[in-house]
Amino acid sequence: MTKLNQILAVEKGVKSDVQRKVADAHNLINKPPLLSGISRTYQPIDDEGEQLPPESTRVQVQAEQVLTDVTVTLTRLFDVTATKDVANCSAKADVKIDGVVLVPDVPVTYLLFLEKQLVDLHNFISRLPTLDPSESWARDENTDSWRTEPVKTTRTKKVPRNHVLVAATEKHPAQVQVYNEDVIVGYWTKVGFSGAVPQRRVNELLARVVKLQEAVKYAREEANGTEIVDQRVGEALFGYLLGWHVMDPRSRERVREERKLKMKLKLNHGEKFGFDPRLRNSRRSSPMVEAAVQSQALAPDSALSVGRQNN
């Protein structure tokens, strides 16, 4: 049985391959010379006139065949995407922490959402402001914040003082220098408050987030191991687009087989999208298959007309 993680592993490669092939198809059909052909013969007026060889250019690209090839390529992408999306609806797992189920039956898409959110949450927590480790902090229930121990400091005031440099005499006055002296006039008691969190709290939260991330990743891997059923929706969608819905199942299967053989046995002599004539001789084809071979693709109108003939 195919598992979801196997589909996820091939999805990216399928998408890139489809984009490349569709781009190549666009470039191919945008080259008018490859879609055009001519056949020209020359006949002189009389038998004695100059004889010229005929000229011809074959059509190298059939637009209908390019369309068919694109639908074959897109069918694989449609099937892979449908298989993944349908499987995501049923892929679930429990988020467990130390053997205890934290969240049961979590869809894998929600687990992917959790993984991204937990990465963002981890970055947010790691940037939380923390308390200054140089201070001693205690919880203050009155203010619901952290506070430091009281620190007592003095308040001073500058008081002018006189310093006698030279004493006064009978002939000269005293020489006095004025200076300011810091005199303690009071005391400050400082208490700091902070709304930050201790570093140990941040470390504890980060450890819990990491543990939860691991649990979510484990649950995602478990969900991705769910066995799935391959979906086949591309054939039905493009079958309707190309007119397959008007054909009976046996004829539809024959055309499908002819197409697979054609993809494997392309000729390399100038017709890039030519049909190998050996497919006509390999077995007798039904009128419906023969019509598809002649047109190089199953066009809606041709399929409808052939379906009416068989009816």
C-alpha atoms as a printed R data frame, in Angstrom:
    type eleno elety resid chain resno       x      y       z
1   ATOM     1    CA   MET     A     1   0.000  0.000   0.000
2   ATOM     2    CA   THR     A     2   1.136  3.515  -0.797
3   ATOM     3    CA   LYS     A     3   1.732  5.797   2.169
4   ATOM     4    CA   LEU     A     4   1.158  9.515   2.435
5   ATOM     5    CA   ASN     A     5   4.834 10.323   2.960
6   ATOM     6    CA   GLN     A     6   5.637  8.575  -0.330
7   ATOM     7    CA   ILE     A     7   3.194 10.822  -2.188
8   ATOM     8    CA   LEU     A     8   4.684 13.885  -0.496
9   ATOM     9    CA   ALA     A     9   8.148 12.787  -1.601
10  ATOM    10    CA   VAL     A    10   7.219 12.616  -5.299
11  ATOM    11    CA   GLU     A    11   4.824 15.573  -5.449
12  ATOM    12    CA   LYS     A    12   7.501 18.237  -5.850
13  ATOM    13    CA   GLY     A    13   9.211 16.340  -8.650
14  ATOM    14    CA   VAL     A    14   5.910 15.776 -10.441
15  ATOM    15    CA   LYS     A    15   5.061 19.482 -10.262
16  ATOM    16    CA   SER     A    16   8.400 20.597 -11.679
17  ATOM    17    CA   ASP     A    17   8.202 17.992 -14.457
18  ATOM    18    CA   VAL     A    18   4.685 19.088 -15.417
19  ATOM    19    CA   GLN     A    19   5.667 22.765 -15.485
20  ATOM    20    CA   ARG     A    20   8.582 22.003 -17.782
21  ATOM    21    CA   LYS     A    21   6.548 19.880 -20.180
22  ATOM    22    CA   VAL     A    22   3.653 22.349 -20.339
23  ATOM    23    CA   ALA     A    23   6.116 25.178 -21.045
24  ATOM    24    CA   ASP     A    24   7.668 23.096 -23.837
25  ATOM    25    CA   ALA     A    25   4.201 22.488 -25.290
26  ATOM    26    CA   HIS     A    26   3.459 26.227 -25.252
27  ATOM    27    CA   ASN     A    27   6.679 26.945 -27.090
28  ATOM    28    CA   LEU     A    28   5.923 24.218 -29.627
29  ATOM    29    CA   ILE     A    29   2.457 25.384 -30.623
30  ATOM    30    CA   ASN     A    30   3.665 28.984 -30.846
31  ATOM    31    CA   LYS     A    31   5.823 28.084 -33.869
32  ATOM    32    CA   PRO     A    32   3.492 28.438 -36.899
33  ATOM    33    CA   PRO     A    33   5.948 26.888 -39.415
34  ATOM    34    CA   LEU     A    34   5.779 23.571 -37.559
35  ATOM    35    CA   LEU     A    35   1.975 23.573 -37.811
36  ATOM    36    CA   SER     A    36   1.900 24.369 -41.534
37  ATOM    37    CA   GLY     A    37   2.484 22.225 -44.597
38  ATOM    38    CA   ILE     A    38   2.158 22.559 -48.382
39  ATOM    39    CA   SER     A    39   2.094 20.348 -51.439
40  ATOM    40    CA   ARG     A    40   2.807 21.988 -54.814
41  ATOM    41    CA   THR     A    41   3.212 20.420 -58.274
42  ATOM    42    CA   TYR     A    42   4.106 22.071 -61.545
43  ATOM    43    CA   GLN     A    43   2.617 21.296 -64.965
44  ATOM    44    CA   PRO     A    44   3.867 23.096 -68.089
45  ATOM    45    CA   ILE     A    45   1.454 24.309 -70.733
46  ATOM    46    CA   ASP     A    46   2.812 21.932 -73.376
47  ATOM    47    CA   ASP     A    47   4.824 18.745 -73.327
48  ATOM    48    CA   GLU     A    48   7.969 20.551 -74.426
49  ATOM    49    CA   GLY     A    49   7.881 22.903 -71.436
50  ATOM    50    CA   GLU     A    50  10.304 22.751 -68.559
51  ATOM    51    CA   GLN     A    51   9.560 20.050 -66.028
52  ATOM    52    CA   LEU     A    52   9.946 21.019 -62.364
53  ATOM    53    CA   PRO     A    53   9.913 18.630 -59.397
54  ATOM    54    CA   PRO     A    54   7.039 18.791 -56.942
55  ATOM    55    CA   GLU     A    55   7.511 20.654 -53.666
56  ATOM    56    CA   SER     A    56   6.091 19.622 -50.335
57  ATOM    57    CA   THR     A    57   6.459 20.430 -46.642
58  ATOM    58    CA   ARG     A    58   4.939 18.112 -44.108
59  ATOM    59    CA   VAL     A    59   3.080 19.204 -41.000
60  ATOM    60    CA   GLN     A    60   5.457 18.488 -38.125
61  ATOM    61    CA   VAL     A    61   3.216 19.315 -35.159
62  ATOM    62    CA   GLN     A    62  -0.428 18.430 -34.629
63  ATOM    63    CA   ALA     A    63  -2.057 20.809 -32.151
64  ATOM    64    CA   GLU     A    64  -4.568 18.160 -31.144
65  ATOM    65    CA   GLN     A    65  -1.748 15.723 -30.401
66  ATOM    66    CA   VAL     A    66   0.094 18.334 -28.328
67  ATOM    67    CA   LEU     A    67  -3.132 18.843 -26.375
68  ATOM    68    CA   THR     A    68  -3.386 15.112 -25.781
69  ATOM    69    CA   ASP     A    69   0.219 14.901 -24.602
70  ATOM    70    CA   VAL     A    70  -0.348 17.801 -22.199
71  ATOM    71    CA   THR     A    71  -3.420 16.124 -20.746
72  ATOM    72    CA   VAL     A    72  -1.431 12.930 -20.200
73  ATOM    73    CA   THR     A    73   1.173 14.953 -18.319
74  ATOM    74    CA   LEU     A    74  -1.396 16.875 -16.279
75  ATOM    75    CA   THR     A    75  -3.270 13.680 -15.437
76  ATOM    76    CA   ARG     A    76  -0.329 12.553 -13.303
77  ATOM    77    CA   LEU     A    77  -0.266 15.868 -11.427
78  ATOM    78    CA   PHE     A    78  -4.035 15.808 -10.887
79  ATOM    79    CA   ASP     A    79  -3.885 12.260  -9.543
80  ATOM    80    CA   VAL     A    80  -0.982 12.917  -7.183
81  ATOM    81    CA   THR     A    81  -2.563 16.093  -5.808
82  ATOM    82    CA   ALA     A    82  -5.948 14.412  -5.367
83  ATOM    83    CA   THR     A    83  -4.336 11.454  -3.614
84  ATOM    84    CA   LYS     A    84  -2.519 13.787  -1.220
85  ATOM    85    CA   ASP     A    85  -5.543 15.960  -0.453
86  ATOM    86    CA   VAL     A    86  -7.889 13.012   0.055
87  ATOM    87    CA   ALA     A    87  -5.318 11.334   2.300
88  ATOM    88    CA   ASN     A    88  -4.918 14.529   4.328
89  ATOM    89    CA   CYS     A    89  -8.596 14.298   5.229
90  ATOM    90    CA   SER     A    90  -8.089 10.961   6.997
91  ATOM    91    CA   ALA     A    91  -4.466 11.164   8.154
92  ATOM    92    CA   LYS     A    92  -4.541 11.850  11.902
93  ATOM    93    CA   ALA     A    93  -2.332 11.264  14.938
94  ATOM    94    CA   ASP     A    94  -2.225 12.018  18.674
95  ATOM    95    CA   VAL     A    95   0.062 14.684  20.105
96  ATOM    96    CA   LYS     A    96   1.704 13.028  23.119
97  ATOM    97    CA   ILE     A    97   3.917 14.463  25.861
98  ATOM    98    CA   ASP     A    98   5.741 11.880  27.995
99  ATOM    99    CA   GLY     A    99   3.271  9.217  26.917
100 ATOM   100    CA   VAL     A   100   0.229 11.330  27.812
101 ATOM   101    CA   VAL     A   101  -2.120 12.293  24.980
102 ATOM   102    CA   LEU     A   102  -2.271 16.061  24.943
103 ATOM   103    CA   VAL     A   103  -4.471 16.444  21.836
104 ATOM   104    CA   PRO     A   104  -6.115 13.354  20.256
105 ATOM   105    CA   ASP     A   105  -6.760 12.691  16.542
106 ATOM   106    CA   VAL     A   106  -5.131 15.803  15.134
107 ATOM   107    CA   PRO     A   107  -5.369 16.079  11.309
108 ATOM   108    CA   VAL     A   108  -2.036 16.257   9.515
109 ATOM   109    CA   THR     A   109  -2.889 19.645   8.013
110 ATOM   110    CA   TYR     A   110  -3.413 21.058  11.521
111 ATOM   111    CA   LEU     A   111  -0.131 19.500  12.624
112 ATOM   112    CA   LEU     A   112   1.626 21.442   9.863
113 ATOM   113    CA   PHE     A   113  -0.078 24.599  11.127
114 ATOM   114    CA   LEU     A   114   1.087 23.846  14.677
115 ATOM   115    CA   GLU     A   115   4.670 23.355  13.541
116 ATOM   116    CA   LYS     A   116   4.796 26.802  11.954
117 ATOM   117    CA   GLN     A   117   3.113 28.482  14.914
118 ATOM   118    CA   LEU     A   118   5.450 26.847  17.410
119 ATOM   119    CA   VAL     A   119   8.464 28.142  15.483
120 ATOM   120    CA   ASP     A   120   7.053 31.676  15.699
121 ATOM   121    CA   LEU     A   121   6.231 31.173  19.389
122 ATOM   122    CA   HIS     A   122   9.768 29.987  20.105
123 ATOM   123    CA   ASN     A   123  11.186 33.136  18.480
124 ATOM   124    CA   PHE     A   124   8.776 35.323  20.467
125 ATOM   125    CA   ILE     A   125   9.612 33.751  23.835
126 ATOM   126    CA   SER     A   126  13.345 33.956  23.200
127 ATOM   127    CA   ARG     A   127  12.957 37.744  22.816
128 ATOM   128    CA   LEU     A   128  11.051 38.324  26.066
129 ATOM   129    CA   PRO     A   129  12.620 41.022  28.316
130 ATOM   130    CA   THR     A   130  14.391 39.556  31.340
131 ATOM   131    CA   LEU     A   131  15.257 40.959  34.761
132 ATOM   132    CA   ASP     A   132  18.649 42.592  35.286
133 ATOM   133    CA   PRO     A   133  20.837 39.845  36.763
134 ATOM   134    CA   SER     A   134  22.913 42.421  38.669
135 ATOM   135    CA   GLU     A   135  19.936 43.167  40.946
136 ATOM   136    CA   SER     A   136  18.217 41.054  43.572
137 ATOM   137    CA   TRP     A   137  14.548 40.671  42.670
138 ATOM   138    CA   ALA     A   138  11.499 39.573  44.656
139 ATOM   139    CA   ARG     A   139   7.840 39.274  43.747
140 ATOM   140    CA   ASP     A   140   5.667 42.168  44.956
141 ATOM   141    CA   GLU     A   141   2.063 41.034  45.256
142 ATOM   142    CA   ASN     A   142   0.790 44.570  45.773
143 ATOM   143    CA   THR     A   143   1.995 45.822  42.407
144 ATOM   144    CA   ASP     A   144   1.957 42.387  40.664
145 ATOM   145    CA   SER     A   145   5.500 42.964  39.479
146 ATOM   146    CA   TRP     A   146   9.074 42.324  40.508
147 ATOM   147    CA   ARG     A   147  10.884 44.611  42.967
148 ATOM   148    CA   THR     A   148  14.435 45.041  44.176
149 ATOM   149    CA   GLU     A   149  15.708 45.303  47.722
150 ATOM   150    CA   PRO     A   150  15.566 48.859  49.147
151 ATOM   151    CA   VAL     A   151  18.740 50.825  48.589
152 ATOM   152    CA   LYS     A   152  19.399 53.817  50.875
153 ATOM   153    CA   THR     A   153  21.347 56.766  49.482
154 ATOM   154    CA   THR     A   154  22.121 60.250  50.887
155 ATOM   155    CA   ARG     A   155  20.981 63.615  49.622
156 ATOM   156    CA   THR     A   156  23.515 66.413  49.984
157 ATOM   157    CA   LYS     A   157  23.412 70.148  49.730
158 ATOM   158    CA   LYS     A   158  26.248 72.495  48.959
159 ATOM   159    CA   VAL     A   159  26.848 74.933  51.843
160 ATOM   160    CA   PRO     A   160  29.308 77.844  51.289
161 ATOM   161    CA   ARG     A   161  32.260 77.958  53.701
162 ATOM   162    CA   ASN     A   162  35.080 80.485  54.244
163 ATOM   163    CA   HIS     A   163  38.719 79.582  54.372
164 ATOM   164    CA   VAL     A   164  41.110 82.254  55.647
165 ATOM   165    CA   LEU     A   165  44.232 82.191  53.608
166 ATOM   166    CA   VAL     A   166  45.961 85.237  55.239
167 ATOM   167    CA   ALA     A   167  44.934 86.740  58.541
168 ATOM   168    CA   ALA     A   168  44.073 90.401  58.688
169 ATOM   169    CA   THR     A   169  46.696 92.927  59.800
170 ATOM   170    CA   GLU     A   170  46.666 96.585  60.678
171 ATOM   171    CA   LYS     A   171  47.558 97.437  57.113
172 ATOM   172    CA   HIS     A   172  45.874 94.646  55.060
173 ATOM   173    CA   PRO     A   173  42.498 92.919  55.290
174 ATOM   174    CA   ALA     A   174  42.308 89.197  55.616
175 ATOM   175    CA   GLN     A   175  42.423 87.069  52.457
176 ATOM   176    CA   VAL     A   176  39.480 84.674  52.506
177 ATOM   177    CA   GLN     A   177  38.560 81.894  49.954
178 ATOM   178    CA   VAL     A   178  34.925 80.824  49.642
179 ATOM   179    CA   TYR     A   179  34.218 77.179  48.862
180 ATOM   180    CA   ASN     A   180  31.188 74.878  48.905
181 ATOM   181    CA   GLU     A   181  30.923 71.937  51.229
182 ATOM   182    CA   ASP     A   182  28.560 68.970  50.597
183 ATOM   183    CA   VAL     A   183  26.450 68.539  53.673
184 ATOM   184    CA   ILE     A   184  24.053 65.615  54.100
185 ATOM   185    CA   VAL     A   185  20.545 66.944  54.402
186 ATOM   186    CA   GLY     A   186  18.493 63.738  53.949
187 ATOM   187    CA   TYR     A   187  18.304 60.128  52.737
188 ATOM   188    CA   TRP     A   188  16.797 58.480  49.636
189 ATOM   189    CA   THR     A   189  15.358 54.940  49.801
190 ATOM   190    CA   LYS     A   190  15.156 53.475  46.282
191 ATOM   191    CA   VAL     A   191  13.103 50.408  45.262
192 ATOM   192    CA   GLY     A   192  13.135 49.273  41.601
193 ATOM   193    CA   PHE     A   193  10.136 47.640  39.891
194 ATOM   194    CA   SER     A   194  10.020 45.676  36.646
195 ATOM   195    CA   GLY     A   195   7.459 43.899  34.483
196 ATOM   196    CA   ALA     A   196  10.097 41.658  32.861
197 ATOM   197    CA   VAL     A   197  10.419 37.947  33.592
198 ATOM   198    CA   PRO     A   198  13.271 36.035  35.189
199 ATOM   199    CA   GLN     A   199  15.687 34.289  32.849
200 ATOM   200    CA   ARG     A   200  14.848 30.920  34.388
201 ATOM   201    CA   ARG     A   201  11.198 31.427  33.382
202 ATOM   202    CA   VAL     A   202  12.239 32.075  29.777
203 ATOM   203    CA   ASN     A   203  14.414 28.956  29.807
204 ATOM   204    CA   GLU     A   204  11.536 26.910  31.190
205 ATOM   205    CA   LEU     A   205   9.128 28.159  28.505
206 ATOM   206    CA   LEU     A   206  11.631 27.510  25.722
207 ATOM   207    CA   ALA     A   207  12.171 23.971  26.967
208 ATOM   208    CA   ARG     A   208   8.409 23.350  26.908
209 ATOM   209    CA   VAL     A   209   8.071 24.761  23.403
210 ATOM   210    CA   VAL     A   210  10.901 22.563  22.125
211 ATOM   211    CA   LYS     A   211   9.326 19.514  23.733
212 ATOM   212    CA   LEU     A   212   5.977 20.329  22.154
213 ATOM   213    CA   GLN     A   213   7.636 20.873  18.767
214 ATOM   214    CA   GLU     A   214   9.172 17.421  18.956
215 ATOM   215    CA   ALA     A   215   5.805 15.899  19.878
216 ATOM   216    CA   VAL     A   216   4.084 17.618  16.932
217 ATOM   217    CA   LYS     A   217   6.780 16.504  14.503
218 ATOM   218    CA   TYR     A   218   6.518 12.939  15.743
219 ATOM   219    CA   ALA     A   219   2.728 13.057  15.342
220 ATOM   220    CA   ARG     A   220   3.072 14.452  11.801
221 ATOM   221    CA   GLU     A   221   5.431 11.666  10.806
222 ATOM   222    CA   GLU     A   222   3.018  9.141  12.271
223 ATOM   223    CA   ALA     A   223   0.120 10.686  10.322
224 ATOM   224    CA   ASN     A   224   2.183 10.745   7.125
225 ATOM   225    CA   GLY     A   225   2.682  7.009   7.501
226 ATOM   226    CA   THR     A   226  -1.043  6.426   6.974
227 ATOM   227    CA   GLU     A   227  -1.820  4.035   4.146
228 ATOM   228    CA   ILE     A   228  -3.736  5.705   1.342
229 ATOM   229    CA   VAL     A   229  -5.656  4.815  -1.792
230 ATOM   230    CA   ASP     A   230  -4.384  6.190  -5.081
231 ATOM   231    CA   GLN     A   231  -6.908  8.528  -6.676
232 ATOM   232    CA   ARG     A   232  -7.589  8.524 -10.427
233 ATOM   233    CA   VAL     A   233  -9.439 11.764 -11.145
234 ATOM   234    CA   GLY     A   234  -7.313 13.162 -13.967
235 ATOM   235    CA   GLU     A   235  -8.512 10.581 -16.483
236 ATOM   236    CA   ALA     A   236 -12.160 11.353 -15.767
237 ATOM   237    CA   LEU     A   237 -11.637 15.117 -16.017
238 ATOM   238    CA   PHE     A   238  -9.596 15.088 -19.198
239 ATOM   239    CA   GLY     A   239 -11.729 12.284 -20.580
240 ATOM   240    CA   TYR     A   240 -14.672 14.645 -20.420
241 ATOM   241    CA   LEU     A   241 -12.604 17.463 -21.902
242 ATOM   242    CA   LEU     A   242 -11.492 15.366 -24.885
243 ATOM   243    CA   GLY     A   243 -14.841 13.657 -25.400
244 ATOM   244    CA   TRP     A   244 -14.156 10.252 -23.852
245 ATOM   245    CA   HIS     A   245 -17.446 10.330 -21.960
246 ATOM   246    CA   VAL     A   246 -19.367  9.485 -25.161
247 ATOM   247    CA   MET     A   247 -17.387  6.260 -25.730
248 ATOM   248    CA   ASP     A   248 -18.150  2.818 -24.371
249 ATOM   249    CA   PRO     A   249 -15.679  1.448 -21.769
250 ATOM   250    CA   ARG     A   250 -14.117 -1.153 -24.110
251 ATOM   251    CA   SER     A   251 -13.364  1.381 -26.826
252 ATOM   252    CA   ARG     A   252 -12.088  3.858 -24.267
253 ATOM   253    CA   GLU     A   253  -9.648  1.229 -22.986
254 ATOM   254    CA   ARG     A   254  -8.467  0.490 -26.513
255 ATOM   255    CA   VAL     A   255  -7.761  4.121 -27.235
256 ATOM   256    CA   ARG     A   256  -5.870  4.338 -23.948
257 ATOM   257    CA   GLU     A   257  -3.712  1.370 -24.951
258 ATOM   258    CA   GLU     A   258  -3.076  2.846 -28.400
259 ATOM   259    CA   ARG     A   259  -1.947  6.068 -26.782
260 ATOM   260    CA   LYS     A   260   0.476  4.277 -24.451
261 ATOM   261    CA   LEU     A   261   1.998  2.354 -27.364
262 ATOM   262    CA   LYS     A   262   2.283  5.519 -29.414
263 ATOM   263    CA   MET     A   263   4.187  7.242 -26.624
264 ATOM   264    CA   LYS     A   264   6.732  4.386 -26.581
265 ATOM   265    CA   LEU     A   265   7.129  3.849 -30.347
266 ATOM   266    CA   LYS     A   266   7.551  7.372 -31.780
267 ATOM   267    CA   LEU     A   267   9.477  7.525 -35.014
268 ATOM   268    CA   ASN     A   268  12.649  9.616 -35.285
269 ATOM   269    CA   HIS     A   269  12.592 10.565 -38.985
270 ATOM   270    CA   GLY     A   270  11.331 14.125 -38.790
271 ATOM   271    CA   GLU     A   271   7.822 13.718 -37.362
272 ATOM   272    CA   LYS     A   272   8.292 14.617 -33.741
273 ATOM   273    CA   PHE     A   273   4.707 13.758 -32.907
274 ATOM   274    CA   GLY     A   274   4.050 11.219 -35.662
275 ATOM   275    CA   PHE     A   275   2.214  7.958 -35.037
276 ATOM   276    CA   ASP     A   276   4.108  4.702 -35.644
277 ATOM   277    CA   PRO     A   277   2.499  2.810 -38.553
278 ATOM   278    CA   ARG     A   278   3.304 -0.459 -36.799
279 ATOM   279    CA   LEU     A   279   0.474  0.262 -34.395
280 ATOM   280    CA   ARG     A   280  -1.967 -0.187 -37.235
281 ATOM   281    CA   ASN     A   281  -0.540 -3.609 -38.108
282 ATOM   282    CA   SER     A   282  -0.115 -4.844 -34.534
283 ATOM   283    CA   ARG     A   283  -3.760 -5.759 -34.349
284 ATOM   284    CA   ARG     A   284  -6.985 -4.848 -35.987
285 ATOM   285    CA   SER     A   285  -8.320 -1.641 -34.485
286 ATOM   286    CA   SER     A   286 -11.932 -0.834 -34.046
287 ATOM   287    CA   PRO     A   287 -13.421  1.979 -36.174
288 ATOM   288    CA   MET     A   288 -13.334  4.201 -33.109
289 ATOM   289    CA   VAL     A   289  -9.617  3.553 -32.511
290 ATOM   290    CA   GLU     A   290  -8.844  3.956 -36.234
291 ATOM   291    CA   ALA     A   291 -10.513  7.364 -36.216
292 ATOM   292    CA   ALA     A   292  -8.409  8.380 -33.218
293 ATOM   293    CA   VAL     A   293  -5.227  7.195 -34.973
294 ATOM   294    CA   GLN     A   294  -5.978  9.116 -38.164
295 ATOM   295    CA   SER     A   295  -6.559 12.362 -36.324
296 ATOM   296    CA   GLN     A   296  -3.487 11.755 -34.077
297 ATOM   297    CA   ALA     A   297  -5.715 12.426 -31.084
298 ATOM   298    CA   LEU     A   298  -9.190 11.825 -29.892
299 ATOM   299    CA   ALA     A   299 -10.957 15.099 -30.620
300 ATOM   300    CA   PRO     A   300 -14.374 15.646 -29.008
301 ATOM   301    CA   ASP     A   301 -16.172 15.841 -32.369
302 ATOM   302    CA   SER     A   302 -14.547 12.718 -33.785
303 ATOM   303    CA   ALA     A   303 -15.251 10.739 -30.614
304 ATOM   304    CA   LEU     A   304 -18.870 11.810 -30.700
305 ATOM   305    CA   SER     A   305 -19.331 10.844 -34.363
306 ATOM   306    CA   VAL     A   306 -17.683  7.456 -33.905
307 ATOM   307    CA   GLY     A   307 -19.728  6.766 -30.796
308 ATOM   308    CA   ARG     A   308 -22.862  7.406 -32.812
309 ATOM   309    CA   GLN     A   309 -21.715  5.007 -35.540
310 ATOM   310    CA   ASN     A   310 -21.205  2.215 -33.017
311 ATOM   311    CA   ASN     A   311 -24.606  2.861 -31.563
